[in-house]
């Protein structure tokens, strides 16, 4: 019973979207922004640290540690930034949350502003996220009318379509009016933030949509309550996206620690009639997860333990009818196209990998030697890199080739008979039909953007 109560207290996505802030506030039962403003910085930080909340968008860094470091930064000019540029293939959780409940995220940002004594907030999304932008702007108007943004400025940024817009250093550049290209790796946002320099660094706290929303829930209901959910490694609830070869694709909010098998088979409906699931990818950042590892629990540590990762909890699922060679080709091209070309080894290595795979599926490959060049290109991509993208390529491409090598051992006729795989860069979601709509323009995007 206590767990059931905790799930309801910390659940972010309602069955029916909250239409107004008053409707949301009535359901929650407590004004968490006013509550937070009555607490000391140390009290809030302790609650976030005690909750064990890990960032809901990448490597799962401890949120409380990140906030604590920034709260003690010597520069008093600080910014709070929400990364809503969700572009990881196979992921739709932040956009779904903003459509259903933008208020929790904005509350979390206001709590962060109180902790950091920040008076300027930014929430950055792709300009194509029309529904989400409308909901957020409407929510800001409502909350402003109630005085929650008094003495605080918040700006909504409409950014470009590029994948790297979601990389936090590139996102700060976009806010400053520049291209979505990552800054040098030794200038992370918590050291040099917005409109800053080495003398006046103006550090920025950057978290994603779900992470801020989880903080709101934790301060309202307590770290102890949050800790009753999930696992020791990954406490709380997660918002999963499951797409690909399953009967019931969708966005599902569940406790961390469920097995991949339970998520894919019991929640997302499993494979179609006469088919079986063979693999899954958690976005394009980690090694492939094979069916033999589907008993692994969905938590950061467990997935790292099998050589993969949880990332943004978005799973792309493949059955035994899917050509994994074509999947590899699509993943390699996506990373090559989205590389910004600031780091020569990244663009060159991923171009070599992508071109080699294209050559195979055009029927002009010479065989094993070309495959070795693909591997060489992918593994050589991360050299002095500014961001994580080339590391992604060095992991996902070799893992697919190593585990599905027979997909690359075909005759010319076999290669030509297969169809290209459309990478699931999600454009929209029809909740009633459990149908994701993919961005078809991605397949023809040029690599020299």
Protein Blocks (a to p, Z undefined) as FASTA:
>chain_A
ZZmmmmmmmpmbdfbdcfbfklmmmmnopafklmmmmpcfklmmmmmmmnopacffbnop
afklmmmmmmmpfblbdcddddfkbfbghiaklmmmmmmommlmmmmmmmmmmmnopabd
cddddfklmmlmmmmmmmmmmmmmnopmgoiacddddddfbfklmpmklmmmmmnopacd
dcdfklcfklmcchiafklnopaddddfklmmmmmmmmmnopklmmmgcjfklgcjdddd
dehjdfbgcdddddehiafklmmmmmnopaaehiacfbdcehjlbccddfklmmpccdfk
lmmmnopafklopacdddfkbcfklmmmmmmmmmmmmpgolamklmmmmmmmmmmmmmmm
nopagbjmlmmmmmmmmmmmpgoiablklmmmmmmmmmmmmmmmmlmmccfklmmmpccd
dddddfbdcfklopacddfklmmpcfkZZ
